[in-house]
Amino acid sequence: MESKTFDAGRAVKIFGFVLFAYLFLGFMVMPCLNTLTSIFRTRNAAGEIEPLAVIKFFLAGTMPLFVWNSLKLAVCLVITVNIVGISIVLLTEYFDIKGANLLRAGYMTTLIYSGVALVTGYQFLYDSNGMITTWLSEIFPLMNKQWFSGFNAVLFTMTFACTSNHALFLRNAIRSIDYNTVEAARNLGASPFKVLFKVVMPTLLPTLFSLTVMIFITGLCAMSAPTLLGYNSINPEIVRLAGSSAADESFPQARAALLSVILAAFTIILLSVLNHYERKGHYLSVSKTKAKLVKQKIQNKAWNIIAHAYAYILFVIYMTPVVMIILFSFQNYPAIRSKMLNFSDWTFVNYFGTQDYEYMTSRGRLRVRPDSISGVFSNSDTVGGIRLSFIMSAIAAALACVIVVVAVSYIFKNKKKLRALLTESCLLFPWLLPTILICYSYRIFFNREVWYVFGNNLYWRENVRFLIIMAYTVTKLPFALRMIKAAFYAIDDELEEAAKNLGASPVYTFFKVKLPIILPSVLAVFALNFNALFTEYDMSATFQSSYGKTYAMIIQNMTMEEGREGYNINASGRRCASTVFIMIVSGIILYLVYGLGSRDLGERLESRIKWRRRFARLVGKK
């Protein structure tokens, strides 16, 4: 009898398939199904299961208000974000506006700070005691100082926070316009604004449609701004109900599950519409020799002045929070508390070191609390939050990249086969669900001894960190798939065939031929995912555990606790310094991705030669 040899490659494939199926079922399907079925497993006062109890409560109670508030915010954001987003791109890329490069830099500041850091920055300026609100109330005594709260504050903040995608994607779309079509319309006597609305805007409609759908979903799933600014929308209510118990109110977990499913239904419908629209295909007939777009001058003097004024007003709105936060991060506690800049007394205590806190008691005695004022890197809470967020974000971003690279390699090997389609669909599955549903499902499903994870409670103590990492990873899989899959199309099939003819194994070919080609894209995906997760607030707030307090949660909590019983005395100063730190980290990552990372091979080699020459001259001088 012939002895059977062990097929290592087949064993690895089987192990990979089993592991992928285990993770997909356990961390995507089962938790979400548990959330869905929990709605219909509610027990009434008699202890009997009443499937429609939660739905009846929903229709009879105030729960529809949260859905209506989220829908209202989403609709209004579609209008305001598109107006501002389209205008900032046109002002910097289409019209000839003086100082366009400076304006562009200001408009893109939302790329380096977002989420809770951005919201707290706007609070610092516009809340009832904010610097700008105080200044305006002195000019207009009858002004309502509480204007920056609720719907108005959320809409104002998110309008300027959500134009990042316009600054990236719409900018690329408008730069790809063929100038020959614009010039032809101008030669036929069309005015600049007629060319804009009849020639330019129709070519941008596919991009604008995609951006509109994403804005609507962002408004529906808004978390940090409604939470911090006091607006009753779906996500903050889900988080509140998740932390409640049946002793406090009627079946809170089932109500949270119902709101999560409603949010998921809206998301699935909108993404299905977007996917159908993209599949239809939208093409523009252009000339064979494409001409670079030339900026259009606004000939009408009045309109030119209005456009410049509008551009710089937007610039001030975007830049004021950034500049003020940077300046106040170097101010002492009294200056920050009074929101008054003191240029004669700069300090680094908000970043490093400690100071004593001096205050007068009710009896007029001077008291001193030693080292009560501390900086970001001298405070155990903020240092712990930075460390935890850094580690979890790095692990999750790396896991998402590794899973997707292996999966996409498998998909390309099995093109036009059912198993490849199923693998891709599984990785895109989280894209159909709102983040809050995934995190809430994890919290409820794994908050007990679950047989699927060998009898462990993943929500217990330090285990919640593993749960957060899994949530981070799962939510970033669709984005990683779309970006890395596009990179695989750049691999020439002949390279792999040549390596195979030379006797190279599939594993050797992957690491020596494929991986070097896609590595820049993989690193870019890793960097962008890390950037988003490092300051992430929504997911960690949903888990709400003292063992899983991320950096964003620390920033938010320190503000709420400022001065309470002598605790967190310098919270506002640390918050400003924390925001500056986030800007620096995000800015470096974006530069590595869109600056150095966007260069082709020739540019990289040329840059390397230049640096070697400079180093040689520097050494020669010495």
N, C-alpha and C positions, 0 to 999 in steps of 0.2 A: 504493500500500500504506500502511496505517495504521502509524505508528511505535508500538512498544510502550513504554509508560512504566515506569519502574523503581518497583516496589512496595517501599518501604522497610520497611513493617510486616511484609510476608511474609518479607523477607530477615532481619529481626531474629528472627522466629519460627523460621526454619530454622536460623539460627546458634545460637539458644538451645537448640533440640532437639539439634543435633549436639554442642554443648558438654556438655549434661546427660548424653547417652548416653556420651560419651567419659569423663567423670568417674565415672559410675556403673560402667561396665565396668572402668575402670582402677584405681579406688580402692575398689571394693566387691567386685565379682564375681571378677576375675582373681586378686588376691592370696589370697582365701579358697579358691578352687578349687585354686590352687597348693599351699596348705597341705594340703588334703584329699588330693590326688593324691600328694603327697610321701610319705605313709604307705605307699603301695603301690609306691614306686619305690626301696625300700631294696635295697642290694646286700649279698650275703653275703661270706664270706671269700674265695671264689673269684672275686669280682667280678661275679657273675651277679645279675640282679634277682630278688629273692624277695619277692613281694607280701605274704605273711603273716608275714614275719620279725619285724616290730615287734609285731604282735598276739601272736605266740608268746612273744616276750620279755616282753610285758606280763602275760600269763597266768602265766608261770613265775617272774617276778621280783617285786620289791617295789613296782612301780608302783601296783598296786591299793590299797596303803596310803594313797597320797596322795588317791585318790578317796574312800576310806572316811573319812579324816580330814576332808575337806571336807564330806562328807555328814553326818558326826556333828556338826560345827560348825553346819551349816545347820539341822539338826533341833533342836539345843539352843537355838540363837538364836531360832527360832520360838517356843519356849516362854518363854524368859526375857525377850525383847524385848516380846512381847505382854503378859506379866504386868506388867512395869514400865511399858510404854507406855500400856496401858489404865488402869492405876492412877493415873498422873500426870494423865491427862485427866479421869478421874472426880473426883479430889481437887480439881482446880482449876475444873472446869466443872459438875459435877453435884451434889456434896455441898457443904454449907456449912462450909468449913474456914477458920479464922481465918488471915489473911495469905495468901490465895489469890493475890493479884497478885504478891507477893514470891516465892511458890513457883513460879508460872508463869514468871517471869523466870529463875529458877534452872534450871528444867527445860529451858528453851529455849536455854541457853548452847551446846548442841551445834550450833546453827544458825550460830554465828559462828566456831567452830573445829572442824575435823574432820580426818580422815585422819592424816597423819604428825604434824601439830602436836598433835592430841589424844593420839595414842599416846605421843609423847615426853613429854607432860605427865603422863600416868599413870605412865610409867616413872620420872619424876622423883620421884614420891611413893611408889611401891609396889615398885620393884625391890629387889635385895638390900641396896643402900646408900641406898634411898629414905628420905625423911623420916618417913613414917608407919610403914613397916616397921621402921626403927630404933627408933622410939618404942614400937611394940608389942612388939618383941623385948626391950626393957628391962623391960616389965611381965610378959611371958611368955617367960622365958629358953629354954624348950624349943621355941619356935616355929621353924618352918622358914623362914629368911630368903630362901630361893630359891623361895618359893611363886609369885611373880609371873613365871612363865615358861611357855612351852608353851601347852597347851590352856586351862588355868585362867585364865591372864592374858588370852588372846585372848577367851575367853567373857566374862570380867568387863568388859574394856574395851569390846567391841562391844555388849554388852547395854545400856550407857548411851549409847553413841555412836549407836546405830541407832534411837533413839526420836524422832528429828526428824520423821519422817513422821507419827507418831502425834500429835505436838504440833501439826502443821499440819492434816492431813486428818481425823483422827478428832475433833479439837476442832471443826472446822467441821461435821462430821456430827452430833455431839451437840448443838451449838447449834441445828441445824435441826429438832430433835425438837419435835413439837407438844405443848405442856404440857397441852392439854385431855385427851389420852389418859392422861397421867400422873395428872392430877387425878381423872379418872373412875375409874381403878383404885384410887386412895386412898380415894375415896368408897365404893367397894364393900368396903372393909375390908382391902385388901392392905397388907402391911407395906412399908416403904421398900426393903428388899432384894428382896422378891418382885416389886415394881414394876420394880426394876432388871433382874432376870433374866428376867422374863416380858414386859415391855413395852419397856424401853429397849434392851436388848442385841439383840433380834431386828432392830430397825431399823438397828443398826450392823453387822450381819453382812456386807452387801456391801462396805463399806469395810474391815472387818477381814479379809475374804478377800483383797482386793487387797493389803493391807499384808502379810499372811502370805506371799503368793507373792513379793513384793518382798524380804521379809526372807530367805526361803529362798535366793533368787538372790544376795543380798548375801553370805550366808554361804558359798555355793559359790564365789563370785568374790572372796572376801576376799584382799587383797594386803598393804596396809601393816601391819596388826596382826600377821598371821602372820610376815611378814618381819622385823619389828623385835623380836618377842617369841619367835621361835624355834619356830614350829609348822609341821610338814611338811604343807602343804596343796597344792592343785593349782597355783594361780597362782605362788607363789614357786618351785616346782619347774620350771615352764615357763620362767621367767626365768633360772633357773640353767642349764637345759639349752640355752637359746638362746645363752648365752655360752660354752658348752663346745664341744669339737671331737672328731672321731672318734679322735684320738690319745689323748684322755683317757678316753673310755668308748664303749660301743657305740652307734652311730647316734643321737646325742643330739638332732639336729634332728627326726628322724622321731618320736622319742618325745615331744618337746615338741608336735609337730603332733598326735599322737594324743590327748594330754591336752587340747589345745585343742578338738579336735573332740568329745571326750566332754563337756567343759564346755558346748560349744555345743548338744549334743543335749539335755542337761538343761534348758538355758535355753529352747530352742524348745518343748519339751514343756510346761514350766511356763507360759510366756507364752501358748501355745495354749489351755491349760486356763483361764487367766484371761480370755482374749478370749472363749471360749465362754461362760463364766459371766456376763460382762458383757452379751453379746448376748441372753441369755435374758430379761434385764430383771427388775428387782426393785422393786416399788412398794409403798408403804404408804398405806393409806386413812386420811386425816385429815379433820378438820373444815374447812369452807370458810373460817372465820375462824381463822387460825393464831395460837396464843398463844405468847408468849416463855417459854422454859423458866425456871422458878424453882428456885433451888438448894434441895436437900432437906437438912433438918437430921437428924442422926443422934440419935434420941431416947434410945437406950440409952447411958448414961453411960460404961460400960466400953468399948463399941465406939467411941464418940466419942474417948475418950482414945487408944485403939489407932490409930485412923485419923490423928489429929493427930501422934502419935509417928512413925508410918510415913512420913507426908508429910514431916516435917522431917528424918528420917534420910536419905531420898532427896535432899532439898535439900542436905544436907551433902555427900553423895557427889558430886552434880553440881557444887557450888560450890567444894569444896576445891581441886581442881586449878586452877581459874580464879584463885581468890584467891591461892594460893601462887605460881603462875607470875607473877602481876602483882607481888607483893611481892618475889620473888627477882630479878625483872628489874631492880630498883633496888639490889641488893646487890653487894658487891665479890667478887672471886674467892675469897678464903679462906672467906667466909660461904657461898657457893654450893657450894664443894667439900665443906665440912663439913655442909651442909644445916642450918645453924643461923642463924636470923634475927638480925641485928645492927642494931637500930633506931637506934643512935647514929652509924652511918656509912652514909649513903645516897649513891648515886653514879649518874651517868648514863652511865658508861663502857660499859655494855652496849648503849647506843643510839648514843652519839656519842663521838668522841675515842679516844685511846689512852693506855695506861699501860705503864710498865716492869714487867717480871716479875723479881722477886728470889727466888733460891733458894739453898740450901746444897748444895755439892758433897759427895761422899763423904769428902773430906779436910777438911771443915768450913770451906771458903772460901765467902764470899758472892759469888755471881755475879749479873749483871744482864743481861737480854735487853731491849734498848730497844724500846719500842712493840710488845711481843709480845701484850699484852692490848688488844684492839680491839673496838669496838662494831659493831652491825649496819650502820650507815651510814658506818662508817669502815673496813670490811673489804672488800677488793676482791672476794672470793668471794661474799659475801652480797649486795653491791650488784649484782654481775653477775647473780646468780641472780634477784634482784627485777626487774631490768631485762628480762632474757630472758623470764621468766614473764609479766610485765606485757604485753610486746609480743605474744608468741605467743597469750596468752589473749584479748587484745583483738581481734586479727586473726581468730582462730577464732570467737569469739562473734559478731563482726560478719558474717563470711562465712555462718555458719549462719542468721542472721536474714535476710540479703539473699536467699540461695538459697530459703529457705522462703517469704518474702513473695512473691517472683516466682512460685514454684511454686503456692502456694495461690491466688493471683490467677488463674492459669491453670486450676486445678482448678475454681474456682467458675464460671469462664466456660464450662466444658465439663462441667457437671454431668450425671451419669447416662450419660456416654460412657466407652468403654473406655480412651481415652488418659488421662483424668483419674484413673481407678482405678489404672492402671499407674504414673502419676507418683507418686501417694500411696503405693503399695506400695513403690516404689523408695526413697522417703524414710524409710519405716518399716523397711526391710531391716536397718539396723544394730541396731535394737532387738531383733532375734532372736538376735544374736550377742553373746557376752561381749566386753568391751573387750579382754581379753588376747588373744583370737583375732585381732581386727582388727590390733592393734599388732604381734603376733608375725608375722602374715602380711605386713605392710608391711616389717618388718625383713628377713625372708627373701627376699621377692619382689624388693624394690628394692635389695638389697645386691649388685648387679651392674649391668652396663650393659644396661639394658632398652630394647628397641626402642620400646616403647609411650610412653616419656617421652623420645624422641629420643636414645637411646643414653646417657642419664645414669645415674649411680649415685647414687640419692637418699639412700643411707645414708652416703655419703662426706663426711667433714669437716662443713663448715657446711650441706651439703644436708640433713642430718638434721633441721635446724630446720624446713624446709619439710615434711618428712615428719611431724613431730610436729604441726604446725599442721593438716595434712590429717586426721590421726587425731583431733585435738581436734574439728575441724569435723564429721567424719562421725559421731562418737559422740553429738554434741549435736543432730543433725538431727531424730530422732524426738520428743524433748522439745519442741523449737522448733515442730515441725509441730502437735502436739496443742494447744499453747497459742495459737499465732497463728491456727490454723484456727478455734478457738473465738471469737477476736476478730472474724473476718470475718463471723460470723453476726450480729453487732450492726449491720452495715451494711444500711441500708434500700435495697432494690432501686429504689425510686422516686427516690432521690437520683441514682443513676447514670443512670436513664432521663431525669430532668429535665436533667442536664448534657448528655446526648446530644442532646436536643431543642433545646438552646441552641447546638448546634454544636461542643461541646467534643470534642476528640480523646480516644481511650482513654487515652493517656499523660497528657494534661492532667487528665483526670477522676481517674486514679489518684493523682496527686500532690496535687491540690487538694481532692479529696472523700474518697477512701478512706483514704489514708495518715494524715491528721490524726485519723481515728476510731480506727484500729488502733495509732497510734504509742505510746500509753502501754503497751499490751500488748507491743509489739515491744521497747521499751526495758526493760520488766521482764524479758523473756526474755533479752535481752542481758546485763543485770546479773546475773541468776541463773547464767547460763552462765559469765560471767567469774568470778564468785565461786567456782564449783566448779573451774574450770580453773586459777585462780591458785595454789591450794594443792594441785593434783593431783600425785599421786606414782606411781600404778600405771602409767600410760602411759609417762611419762618413764623410769621404772625399767626397763621392758621394752626400750626402745631402747638404754639404757646406752651413752651416748656422751659423751666429754668436751666435745664441741661442743654438746651439748643438755642440760646440767645445769640443771634448773629449780630454783626456790626451795625446793621441798619436798625435793629430792634434796640440796641444799646443807645444809639443816637436819639431815637424817639422817646425811650423811657427816661433818659437823663433830663430831658426837657420837662417832662411831666413832674419829675421829682425835685426840680431845682429849688433849693432853699427850704425844702420841707424838713423840719426838725434838724436844721443845720447840715443836711445831707445834699450832696451834689451842688455845692455853692456856686461853682463856676461852670455849670452845665452849658449855658449859652456860649461861653468862650470855647469850651471843648467842642461844642457842636459846630461852630464856625471853623475851627481848626480841622475837625474831622472832615468837613465838606471840602476844604482845600486839599487835604490829603487824598480824598477820593478823586478830585479833579486831576491831581498829579498822576495818580495810578492809572486812571482812565485815559488821560492824555498820552502817557507813554505807550500804553497798549495800542491805542488808535494810531499813533505814529508808526509803531512797528508793523501794524497791519496795512494801513493805507499809505504810509510813507515808504519805509524801507521794503515792506512786504509786497508792494505793488510794482516794484521795479522788475524788469525782465532780466534775463541772464547777462546780456551784454552790458546793461547799466550797472549791474552788481559788480561785474569784473572791472569795469572802468572805475567805479568808486573805490574798489579795493586797491587798484593800482595807484590812484591819487593819494589814498591814505598812506600807502607804503612809501611813496615819494616824499610826502610831508614828514613822515617819521624819519626817513633817511636824512633829510635836510636838517631836522631838529637834532639828530644824533651827531651829524657832521659839525653843526655849530658848536655843540658842546665839546 
